[in-house]
Structures are given as structure tokens and as C-alpha cells.
Amino acid sequence: MNKKAIRRFYLKSASDVRRMLSGLVHELKSGEIDPVVGSKIIYASAVLLRAIEVADLESRLRELENVIEKSN
């Protein structure tokens, strides 16, 4: 039995998610991944992208608040 190597993705940025999704689309098109599993991964990726976006906005807002606080 030929097992495909398990790939681990460390998704810390939108670029990381984009790269993973690019590979996933290829695997879906070639039939390497069950479409049901693929759709679940895509959904989880969308949730993760939103969390990354919110975390980025929180960080940027915190920096702006610090600048304003220091200028007062």
C-alpha cells in the first residue's frame, strides 16, 4: 500500500493559507482528495482567514491607540 506523505501546514498568514489552498485546488482537480473533505478544509480556511484579518486589525488598532496616547 503506497501511502502519500502527510503534509503539515503552519498557517500563520493569509499568504500561508493561499499557498495551501492552491495545492488543495490542484489535489481536488486531480481527484487526490475527496470533495467533501476539500470543502471542509476550504470552509475552515475561510474561518481562519477571517481570524487572521481580525488579529491584524486588532494589532494595527493597538499601535494607533499607543501613538495617540503618547501624543496626549
FIFI-866353 format. One record per residue: residue number from 1; residue in one letter; chain; x, y, z of N, C-alpha, C in turn. Coordinates in pm, whole numbers, m for minus. Example, Ala and Ser with C-alpha at 12.3 -4.5 7.8 and 13.67 -1.06 7.14 Angstrom:
// FIFI-866353
<k = 1, r = a, c = A, n_xx = 1319, n_yy = m569, n_zz = 780, ca_xx = 1230, ca_yy = m450, ca_zz = 780, c_xx = 1320, c_yy = m330, c_zz = 780> .
<k = 2, r = s, c = A, n_xx = 1285, n_yy = m225, n_zz = 708, ca_xx = 1367, ca_yy = m106, ca_zz = 714, c_xx = 1290, c_yy = 3, c_zz = 787> .
This chain:
// FIFI-866353
<k = 1, r = m, c = A, n_xx = 84, n_yy = m119, n_zz = 0, ca_xx = 0, ca_yy = 0, ca_zz = 0, c_xx = 88, c_yy = 125, c_zz = 0> .
<k = 2, r = n, c = A, n_xx = 70, n_yy = 209, n_zz = m97, ca_xx = 150, ca_yy = 330, ca_zz = m111, c_xx = 81, c_yy = 445, c_zz = m39> .
<k = 3, r = k, c = A, n_xx = 140, n_yy = 488, n_zz = 72, ca_xx = 81, ca_yy = 599, ca_zz = 147, c_xx = 143, c_yy = 730, c_zz = 101> .
<k = 4, r = k, c = A, n_xx = 57, n_yy = 827, n_zz = 78, ca_xx = 104, ca_yy = 959, ca_zz = 41, c_xx = 159, c_yy = 1027, c_zz = 167> .
<k = 5, r = a, c = A, n_xx = 269, n_yy = 1097, n_zz = 152, ca_xx = 328, ca_yy = 1167, ca_zz = 266, c_xx = 230, c_yy = 1271, c_zz = 320> .
<k = 6, r = i, c = A, n_xx = 219, n_yy = 1274, n_zz = 451, ca_xx = 132, ca_yy = 1373, ca_zz = 516, c_xx = 205, c_yy = 1506, c_zz = 518> .
<k = 7, r = r, c = A, n_xx = 138, n_yy = 1607, n_zz = 465, ca_xx = 197, ca_yy = 1741, ca_zz = 464, c_xx = 134, c_yy = 1821, c_zz = 576> .
<k = 8, r = r, c = A, n_xx = 217, n_yy = 1889, n_zz = 650, ca_xx = 167, ca_yy = 1976, ca_zz = 756, c_xx = 185, c_yy = 2119, c_zz = 713> .
<k = 9, r = f, c = A, n_xx = 83, n_yy = 2196, n_zz = 738, ca_xx = 86, ca_yy = 2337, ca_zz = 703, c_xx = 77, c_yy = 2417, c_zz = 831> .
<k = 10, r = y, c = A, n_xx = 163, n_yy = 2514, n_zz = 844, ca_xx = 156, ca_yy = 2607, ca_zz = 955, c_xx = 102, c_yy = 2737, c_zz = 898> .
<k = 11, r = l, c = A, n_xx = m25, n_yy = 2757, n_zz = 921, ca_xx = m97, ca_yy = 2868, ca_zz = 858, c_xx = m101, c_yy = 2987, c_zz = 953> .
<k = 12, r = k, c = A, n_xx = m5, n_yy = 3076, n_zz = 936, ca_xx = 4, ca_yy = 3193, ca_zz = 1024, c_xx = m30, c_yy = 3322, c_zz = 953> .
<k = 13, r = s, c = A, n_xx = m43, n_yy = 3317, n_zz = 823, ca_xx = m71, ca_yy = 3439, ca_zz = 747, c_xx = m164, c_yy = 3405, c_zz = 631> .
<k = 14, r = a, c = A, n_xx = m221, n_yy = 3510, n_zz = 574, ca_xx = m308, ca_yy = 3491, ca_zz = 457, c_xx = m230, c_yy = 3428, c_zz = 342> .
<k = 15, r = s, c = A, n_xx = m103, n_yy = 3462, n_zz = 329, ca_xx = m20, ca_yy = 3402, ca_zz = 223, c_xx = m3, c_yy = 3252, c_zz = 244> .
<k = 16, r = d, c = A, n_xx = 12, n_yy = 3210, n_zz = 370, ca_xx = 23, ca_yy = 3067, ca_zz = 401, c_xx = m105, c_yy = 2994, c_zz = 360> .
<k = 17, r = v, c = A, n_xx = m219, n_yy = 3054, n_zz = 392, ca_xx = m348, ca_yy = 2993, ca_zz = 358, c_xx = m364, c_yy = 2987, c_zz = 206> .
<k = 18, r = r, c = A, n_xx = m325, n_yy = 3094, n_zz = 137, ca_xx = m335, ca_yy = 3097, ca_zz = m9, c_xx = m253, c_yy = 2985, c_zz = m72> .
<k = 19, r = r, c = A, n_xx = m130, n_yy = 2965, n_zz = m24, ca_xx = m45, ca_yy = 2859, ca_zz = m78, c_xx = m108, c_yy = 2722, c_zz = m54> .
<k = 20, r = m, c = A, n_xx = m161, n_yy = 2701, n_zz = 67, ca_xx = m223, ca_yy = 2573, ca_zz = 98, c_xx = m345, c_yy = 2549, c_zz = 10> .
<k = 21, r = l, c = A, n_xx = m428, n_yy = 2654, n_zz = m7, ca_xx = m547, ca_yy = 2640, ca_zz = m90, c_xx = m513, c_yy = 2614, c_zz = m236> .
<k = 22, r = s, c = A, n_xx = m405, n_yy = 2673, n_zz = m283, ca_xx = m362, ca_yy = 2649, ca_zz = m421, c_xx = m332, c_yy = 2501, c_zz = m443> .
<k = 23, r = g, c = A, n_xx = m260, n_yy = 2442, n_zz = m349, ca_xx = m231, ca_yy = 2299, ca_zz = m358, c_xx = m356, c_yy = 2215, c_zz = m345> .
<k = 24, r = l, c = A, n_xx = m446, n_yy = 2258, n_zz = m257, ca_xx = m571, ca_yy = 2185, ca_zz = m237, c_xx = m655, c_yy = 2182, c_zz = m365> .
<k = 25, r = v, c = A, n_xx = m663, n_yy = 2295, n_zz = m433, ca_xx = m740, ca_yy = 2301, ca_zz = m558, c_xx = m681, c_yy = 2202, c_zz = m659> .
<k = 26, r = h, c = A, n_xx = m550, n_yy = 2198, n_zz = m669, ca_xx = m485, ca_yy = 2103, ca_zz = m761, c_xx = m521, c_yy = 1959, c_zz = m723> .
<k = 27, r = e, c = A, n_xx = m515, n_yy = 1929, n_zz = m592, ca_xx = m545, ca_yy = 1794, ca_zz = m547, c_xx = m692, c_yy = 1758, c_zz = m568> .
<k = 28, r = l, c = A, n_xx = m781, n_yy = 1855, n_zz = m553, ca_xx = m923, ca_yy = 1831, ca_zz = m580, c_xx = m946, c_yy = 1803, c_zz = m728> .
<k = 29, r = k, c = A, n_xx = m882, n_yy = 1883, n_zz = m814, ca_xx = m899, ca_yy = 1865, ca_zz = m959, c_xx = m845, c_yy = 1730, c_zz = m1005> .
<k = 30, r = s, c = A, n_xx = m739, n_yy = 1684, n_zz = m943, ca_xx = m679, ca_yy = 1557, ca_zz = m985, c_xx = m743, c_yy = 1437, c_zz = m917> .
<k = 31, r = g, c = A, n_xx = m838, n_yy = 1461, n_zz = m827, ca_xx = m906, ca_yy = 1352, ca_zz = m760, c_xx = m831, c_yy = 1292, c_zz = m643> .
<k = 32, r = e, c = A, n_xx = m724, n_yy = 1357, n_zz = m599, ca_xx = m645, ca_yy = 1306, ca_zz = m487, c_xx = m716, c_yy = 1324, c_zz = m353> .
<k = 33, r = i, c = A, n_xx = m807, n_yy = 1420, n_zz = m346, ca_xx = m878, ca_yy = 1449, ca_zz = m222, c_xx = m1028, c_yy = 1440, c_zz = m248> .
<k = 34, r = d, c = A, n_xx = m1098, n_yy = 1379, n_zz = m155, ca_xx = m1245, ca_yy = 1370, ca_zz = m161, c_xx = m1303, c_yy = 1512, c_zz = m156> .
<k = 35, r = p, c = A, n_xx = m1395, n_yy = 1544, n_zz = m246, ca_xx = m1454, ca_yy = 1679, ca_zz = m247, c_xx = m1519, c_yy = 1719, c_zz = m115> .
<k = 36, r = v, c = A, n_xx = m1574, n_yy = 1623, n_zz = m42, ca_xx = m1635, ca_yy = 1654, ca_zz = 88, c_xx = m1527, c_yy = 1702, c_zz = 185> .
<k = 37, r = v, c = A, n_xx = m1415, n_yy = 1632, n_zz = 188, ca_xx = m1304, ca_yy = 1672, ca_zz = 274, c_xx = m1250, c_yy = 1807, c_zz = 227> .
<k = 38, r = g, c = A, n_xx = m1235, n_yy = 1824, n_zz = 97, ca_xx = m1185, ca_yy = 1950, ca_zz = 43, c_xx = m1273, c_yy = 2067, c_zz = 81> .
<k = 39, r = s, c = A, n_xx = m1404, n_yy = 2048, n_zz = 75, ca_xx = m1494, ca_yy = 2159, ca_zz = 109, c_xx = m1485, c_yy = 2194, c_zz = 256> .
<k = 40, r = k, c = A, n_xx = m1462, n_yy = 2095, n_zz = 341, ca_xx = m1445, ca_yy = 2122, ca_zz = 484, c_xx = m1316, c_yy = 2200, c_zz = 510> .
<k = 41, r = i, c = A, n_xx = m1211, n_yy = 2164, n_zz = 438, ca_xx = m1084, ca_yy = 2236, ca_zz = 453, c_xx = m1100, c_yy = 2380, c_zz = 404> .
<k = 42, r = i, c = A, n_xx = m1170, n_yy = 2398, n_zz = 293, ca_xx = m1192, ca_yy = 2532, ca_zz = 240, c_xx = m1272, c_yy = 2616, c_zz = 338> .
<k = 43, r = y, c = A, n_xx = m1375, n_yy = 2558, n_zz = 398, ca_xx = m1455, ca_yy = 2631, ca_zz = 497, c_xx = m1369, c_yy = 2672, c_zz = 616> .
<k = 44, r = a, c = A, n_xx = m1291, n_yy = 2577, n_zz = 669, ca_xx = m1204, ca_yy = 2607, ca_zz = 783, c_xx = m1102, c_yy = 2714, c_zz = 746> .
<k = 45, r = s, c = A, n_xx = m1055, n_yy = 2711, n_zz = 623, ca_xx = m959, ca_yy = 2812, ca_zz = 577, c_xx = m1023, c_yy = 2951, c_zz = 574> .
<k = 46, r = a, c = A, n_xx = m1149, n_yy = 2958, n_zz = 534, ca_xx = m1219, ca_yy = 3087, ca_zz = 532, c_xx = m1234, c_yy = 3142, c_zz = 674> .
<k = 47, r = v, c = A, n_xx = m1265, n_yy = 3054, n_zz = 769, ca_xx = m1275, ca_yy = 3097, ca_zz = 909, c_xx = m1139, c_yy = 3144, c_zz = 958> .
<k = 48, r = l, c = A, n_xx = m1035, n_yy = 3070, n_zz = 925, ca_xx = m900, ca_yy = 3108, ca_zz = 967, c_xx = m858, c_yy = 3241, c_zz = 905> .
<k = 49, r = l, c = A, n_xx = m888, n_yy = 3261, n_zz = 778, ca_xx = m854, ca_yy = 3389, ca_zz = 714, c_xx = m922, c_yy = 3506, c_zz = 785> .
<k = 50, r = r, c = A, n_xx = m1046, n_yy = 3488, n_zz = 824, ca_xx = m1118, ca_yy = 3593, ca_zz = 897, c_xx = m1051, c_yy = 3620, c_zz = 1032> .
<k = 51, r = a, c = A, n_xx = m1010, n_yy = 3515, n_zz = 1102, ca_xx = m942, ca_yy = 3531, ca_zz = 1230, c_xx = m808, c_yy = 3603, c_zz = 1212> .
<k = 52, r = i, c = A, n_xx = m735, n_yy = 3570, n_zz = 1107, ca_xx = m608, ca_yy = 3637, ca_zz = 1079, c_xx = m634, c_yy = 3785, c_zz = 1052> .
<k = 53, r = e, c = A, n_xx = m737, n_yy = 3814, n_zz = 974, ca_xx = m771, ca_yy = 3953, ca_zz = 942, c_xx = m806, c_yy = 4032, c_zz = 1069> .
<k = 54, r = v, c = A, n_xx = m887, n_yy = 3974, n_zz = 1156, ca_xx = m927, ca_yy = 4041, ca_zz = 1279, c_xx = m805, c_yy = 4063, c_zz = 1369> .
<k = 55, r = a, c = A, n_xx = m720, n_yy = 3963, n_zz = 1381, ca_xx = m600, ca_yy = 3977, ca_zz = 1463, c_xx = m509, c_yy = 4087, c_zz = 1410> .
<k = 56, r = d, c = A, n_xx = m497, n_yy = 4095, n_zz = 1278, ca_xx = m416, ca_yy = 4200, ca_zz = 1217, c_xx = m475, c_yy = 4338, c_zz = 1246> .
<k = 57, r = l, c = A, n_xx = m605, n_yy = 4350, n_zz = 1232, ca_xx = m671, ca_yy = 4479, ca_zz = 1261, c_xx = m658, c_yy = 4517, c_zz = 1408> .
<k = 58, r = e, c = A, n_xx = m670, n_yy = 4420, n_zz = 1497, ca_xx = m652, ca_yy = 4447, ca_zz = 1640, c_xx = m513, c_yy = 4501, c_zz = 1668> .
<k = 59, r = s, c = A, n_xx = m414, n_yy = 4438, n_zz = 1608, ca_xx = m275, ca_yy = 4480, ca_zz = 1627, c_xx = m253, c_yy = 4622, c_zz = 1575> .
<k = 60, r = r, c = A, n_xx = m306, n_yy = 4650, n_zz = 1458, ca_xx = m290, ca_yy = 4783, ca_zz = 1400, c_xx = m362, c_yy = 4889, c_zz = 1482> .
<k = 61, r = l, c = A, n_xx = m480, n_yy = 4856, n_zz = 1532, ca_xx = m556, ca_yy = 4949, ca_zz = 1615, c_xx = m481, c_yy = 4977, c_zz = 1745> .
<k = 62, r = r, c = A, n_xx = m425, n_yy = 4873, n_zz = 1805, ca_xx = m348, ca_yy = 4889, ca_zz = 1929, c_xx = m230, c_yy = 4984, c_zz = 1906> .
<k = 63, r = e, c = A, n_xx = m161, n_yy = 4967, n_zz = 1794, ca_xx = m48, ca_yy = 5056, ca_zz = 1762, c_xx = m95, c_yy = 5200, c_zz = 1748> .
<k = 64, r = l, c = A, n_xx = m206, n_yy = 5222, n_zz = 1679, ca_xx = m259, ca_yy = 5358, ca_zz = 1664, c_xx = m300, c_yy = 5418, c_zz = 1798> .
<k = 65, r = e, c = A, n_xx = m362, n_yy = 5337, n_zz = 1882, ca_xx = m401, ca_yy = 5385, ca_zz = 2015, c_xx = m279, c_yy = 5423, c_zz = 2098> .
<k = 66, r = n, c = A, n_xx = m172, n_yy = 5347, n_zz = 2086, ca_xx = m49, ca_yy = 5380, ca_zz = 2158, c_xx = 11, c_yy = 5511, c_zz = 2109> .
<k = 67, r = v, c = A, n_xx = 9, n_yy = 5534, n_zz = 1979, ca_xx = 61, ca_yy = 5659, ca_zz = 1923, c_xx = m21, c_yy = 5777, c_zz = 1973> .
<k = 68, r = i, c = A, n_xx = m153, n_yy = 5763, n_zz = 1973, ca_xx = m240, ca_yy = 5871, ca_zz = 2019, c_xx = m219, c_yy = 5896, c_zz = 2168> .
<k = 69, r = e, c = A, n_xx = m208, n_yy = 5789, n_zz = 2245, ca_xx = m187, ca_yy = 5803, ca_zz = 2389, c_xx = m56, c_yy = 5874, c_zz = 2420> .
<k = 70, r = k, c = A, n_xx = 49, n_yy = 5843, n_zz = 2347, ca_xx = 180, ca_yy = 5906, ca_zz = 2369, c_xx = 179, c_yy = 6053, c_zz = 2328> .
<k = 71, r = s, c = A, n_xx = 97, n_yy = 6087, n_zz = 2230, ca_xx = 95, ca_yy = 6227, ca_zz = 2183, c_xx = 11, c_yy = 6317, c_zz = 2273> .
<k = 72, r = n, c = A, n_xx = m69, n_yy = 6259, n_zz = 2360, ca_xx = m152, ca_yy = 6341, ca_zz = 2451, c_xx = m80, c_yy = 6371, c_zz = 2576> .
